[in-house]
Amino acid sequence: MNEKAICDLLKTTELFGGLDDDKLCDVVSECRLTHWEKSEEIENDEGRVHFNIIVRGSVKIMHTDPHSGRSIVLFLLRRGDVFDVLSLLDGEAHICNPVAVETTEVLRTPMERAREWLRRYPELNERFLPYIGKQMRVLETFAESIVFDDTATRLAKLILKHTDTRNRPDGEHYPVKMINNLSHELLAEMIGSVRSVVTAQLQKLKRDEIILQRRGYLAVKRLEELKRRYNL
């Protein structure tokens, strides 16, 4: 991906869309483009060294228990998203690991340079706090669900969160975006469960004709029934 293509992409993103072309080009020129293959763990400097901008692919931000080996995904990020935000703010290390969900390209810049962007570009600074606020709300909702919901409800909430309820391209099914082609193992990591339980729950929803699932495709057939069954 060349520099112009990256600038055009960033213009469409929530965080960088307020910058004009010249400023965007300055930002991109101060970064190094790096590449990771699917399932590859992105070089982890504990967040204190590099700030990262996804320009292609998607990344899961996960934590793995060293004793049990179980993993939980805190964020699933895609192009235009950034990570190591908390380290950008407080300079402290973190314990989460970024892993490429698919072939992924990331712009990397020294953390201090990213802090300089916030001082240099008021337009970026104005968009930064709302962006962080959205991430904090994701964590808040996730924590609440882990504590109060059973696995089936957490899975239903995850599906509904990514269901395009405004659009039925075939006139019958509501397409599920972003998570539609993820493995059952990754879905389990996103709701604090295990693959076998998620597989069983998805098969039940499919048997009851609430969802439509085949390789690389997930859609909701009976939206209101999905909501009713799990009191959503």
C-alpha atoms as one frame of an Amber mdcrd trajectory, in Angstrom:
protein
   0.000   0.000   0.000   1.545   3.315  -1.079   1.532   6.562   0.888  -1.288
   8.170  -1.111  -3.545   5.132  -0.640  -2.876   5.200   3.094  -3.691   8.927
   3.269  -6.941   8.360   1.369  -7.865   5.572   3.768  -7.134   7.624   6.886
  -9.329  10.442   5.561 -12.332   8.138   5.970 -11.566   7.122   9.564 -13.151
   8.343  12.767  -9.884   9.426  14.360  -7.932  10.974  11.484 -10.789  12.222
   9.293 -10.540  15.783  10.639  -7.058  16.373   9.236  -6.559  17.969   5.837
  -4.526  16.248   3.130  -1.215  17.933   3.952  -1.423  17.083   7.646  -2.425
  13.510   6.889   0.554  13.131   4.590   2.798  14.502   7.339   1.423  11.931
   9.782   1.925   9.044   7.336   5.434  10.184   6.422   6.433   9.972  10.078
   5.443   6.299  10.302   6.919   2.986   9.228   4.654   0.472   7.492   4.932
  -3.013   8.984   3.365  -6.306   7.886   2.084  -9.325   9.807   0.560 -12.573
   8.593  -2.600 -14.162   9.982  -2.230 -15.412  13.594   1.169 -13.756  13.947
   1.725 -12.000  17.250   2.583  -8.390  16.587   5.911  -7.339  18.046   5.030
  -6.384  21.616   6.998  -3.569  23.233   4.472  -3.329  26.103   3.018  -0.229
  24.476   5.746   2.087  25.674   7.764   2.311  22.455   5.397   2.365  19.463
   1.980   3.756  18.620   0.115   1.701  16.001  -2.442   2.530  13.293  -4.127
  -0.326  11.410  -4.343   0.358   7.670  -5.204  -3.137   6.453  -6.661  -6.209
   8.131  -7.709  -6.608  11.752  -6.072  -7.139  15.128  -7.260  -8.733  18.353
  -6.011  -7.264  21.617  -5.870 -10.190  23.991  -4.688 -11.311  27.377  -3.635
 -14.897  28.113  -3.561 -16.408  31.591  -0.051 -17.881  31.996  -1.375 -20.581
  34.345  -4.433 -21.905  32.492  -3.470 -20.828  28.980  -6.965 -19.426  28.426
  -7.221 -16.211  26.441  -9.724 -13.391  26.364 -10.056 -10.766  23.645 -10.671
  -7.256  24.942 -10.857  -5.490  21.568 -11.227  -6.516  17.951  -9.777  -3.645
  15.914  -9.864  -3.014  12.184  -8.423  -0.532   9.715  -8.426   3.028  10.991
  -8.239   1.866  14.602  -5.218   2.437  16.805  -3.792   0.504  19.722  -1.606
   1.181  22.749  -3.849   4.156  23.511  -3.534   3.877  27.298   0.243   3.767
  27.089   0.099   6.872  24.909  -1.676   8.660  27.752   0.221   7.474  30.816
   3.503   6.056  29.497   2.994   2.814  31.419   3.407  -0.723  30.112   0.458
  -3.068  29.597   0.071  -6.829  29.578  -2.118  -7.298  26.500  -0.797  -8.767
  23.259  -1.875  -7.704  19.743  -2.332 -10.576  17.290  -3.157 -10.312  13.575
  -6.545 -11.897  12.828  -5.764 -11.825   9.104  -2.997 -10.450   6.902  -2.475
  -7.037   8.443  -0.502  -3.851   7.803   0.161  -1.368  10.573   1.700   2.090
  10.613   4.111   2.404  13.535   5.590   5.568  14.982   7.495   6.294  18.191
   5.127   6.914  21.092   6.562  10.370  21.757   5.918  11.387  18.144   2.261
  10.348  18.503   2.028  12.536  21.613   3.468  15.370  19.555   0.667  14.876
  16.993  -1.896  15.560  19.706  -0.105  18.806  20.570   0.461  19.778  16.954
  -2.968  19.023  15.493  -5.982  20.308  17.491  -8.309  18.532  15.031  -6.805
  15.184  16.013  -6.876  16.028  19.692 -10.592  16.854  19.518 -11.393  13.448
  18.041  -9.105  11.526  20.361 -11.130  11.803  23.574 -14.414  10.584  21.990
 -12.468   7.695  20.441 -11.069   6.705  23.843 -14.532   7.109  25.345 -15.930
   4.549  22.904 -13.215   2.076  23.838 -13.919   2.559  27.538 -17.613   1.904
  26.924 -16.722  -1.309  25.102 -14.794  -2.448  28.178 -17.603  -1.346  30.495
 -20.204  -3.318  28.519 -17.896  -6.322  28.310 -17.250  -6.356  32.073 -20.979
  -6.094  32.812 -21.785  -8.986  30.471 -19.039 -11.235  31.854 -20.389 -10.752
  35.380 -24.146 -10.903  34.807 -24.828 -12.885  31.592 -24.519 -16.580  30.819
 -22.552 -17.740  27.778 -25.569 -18.026  25.479 -26.642 -14.467  26.251 -23.120
 -13.123  25.750 -22.959 -14.820  22.353 -26.363 -13.440  21.368 -25.269  -9.942
  22.390 -22.104 -10.279  20.321 -24.094 -11.345  17.253 -26.633  -8.544  17.685
 -23.910  -5.960  18.172 -22.590  -6.708  14.691 -25.916  -7.321  12.933 -26.927
  -4.786  10.307 -30.592  -4.418  11.280 -31.197  -1.719   8.641 -30.295  -3.850
   5.681 -31.568  -7.168   4.308 -29.896  -7.508   0.889 -31.684 -10.764   0.081
 -34.969  -9.576   1.579 -34.861 -12.235   4.298 -31.674 -12.254   6.365 -29.908
  -9.561   8.376 -26.170  -9.792   7.619 -23.681  -9.955  10.465 -20.624  -7.791
   9.870 -16.995  -8.020  11.049 -17.418 -11.256  13.044 -19.155 -13.170  10.233
 -16.068 -15.136   9.188 -14.299 -15.531  12.535 -13.423 -18.928  13.962 -15.456
 -20.346  16.838 -12.305 -20.191  18.937 -11.983 -16.445  18.418 -15.682 -15.892
  19.091 -15.193 -17.786  22.346 -12.255 -15.572  23.273 -14.411 -12.518  22.644
 -17.070 -13.612  25.164 -14.887 -15.307  27.783 -15.855 -18.869  26.885 -14.399
 -21.902  25.109 -14.760 -23.085  21.525 -16.847 -26.186  22.251 -19.501 -24.170
  24.101 -19.728 -21.543  21.358 -19.997 -24.227  18.679 -22.843 -25.893  20.555
 -24.710 -22.602  21.009 -24.332 -21.645  17.345 -25.572 -25.070  16.261 -28.620
 -24.656  18.492 -29.405 -21.221  17.032 -29.004 -22.692  13.556 -31.276 -25.683
  14.312 -33.915 -23.301  15.641 -33.593 -21.301  12.407 -32.693 -18.123  14.260
 -29.400 -17.702  12.426 -28.041 -18.784   9.068 -24.447 -19.951   9.176 -22.176
 -21.447   6.609 -18.451 -21.150   5.998 -17.460 -17.475   5.968 -21.029 -16.244
   6.317 -23.291 -15.476   9.277 -26.724 -13.843   9.194 -29.733 -13.494  11.475
 -32.970 -15.007  10.139 -35.329 -14.232  13.028 -34.165 -11.038  14.655 -37.058
 -10.539  17.063 -36.902 -14.135  18.236 -33.190 -13.771  18.974 -33.929 -10.684
  21.070 -36.884 -12.306  22.836 -35.096 -15.523  23.694 -32.305 -13.690  25.524
 -34.307 -10.699  26.789 -32.331  -8.261  24.669
